[in-house]
Structures are given as C-alpha cells and as structure tokens.
Amino acid sequence: MSGKVYCIFTFYSIHFALKLESACKKENIPGKLIPVPRSISSSCGTAFRAEVEDRPRIELLAEKEGIEIETVVEYCLEERKSIFDKIFKK
C-alpha cells in the first residue's frame, strides 16, 4: 500500500488546533483536523493535517496568531482500500 505525505501539526491543547484551523480557513490554506496518528504523541489528541508545501505559510500564520504548536511531523497516511479491493486484488 502506498500513501501521501502530509504535515501533521500537533498541539498542547485543542484550543490551538481549532484556532489554527480557523486561521487557515481565513487565509484559504487547505487542511483539516484529524485524530493524531498512534505513532505521533500529542497532549490533546487532535492534529491539523496540511499539504507539505503549505508548512512554511502555516508556521508563519501560527506565530502571527499566537498559536502554540507542539510539533510538526511529515507523515505518510496510508490510502485505505475497501474490502472488495482486498478480496479481488489482481
């Protein structure tokens, strides 16, 4: 299975996750809130997923808005296939 690499932003508080999501929407930067993948540690359990190329813009925006980021990780999210893809795999 292959996947796509994203930037995963984790936070100390869900407050900062929600604030970053809102700030990115205002600036038309795509991304979304996701549960933190098990292999990444986080205090609040909610992360913001964004495109790798948007990382510098998001980090500058977070600094400007006073949003505390715990860590940023480039992470490969596996593509999920349906059960039928697994059963009828060529």
Protein Blocks (a to p, Z undefined) as FASTA:
>chain_A
ZZddddddddfbfklmmmmmmmmmmnopacddddddfklccfklpacdddfklmmmmmmm
mmmnopacfbdcdddddddddfklmmmpZZ
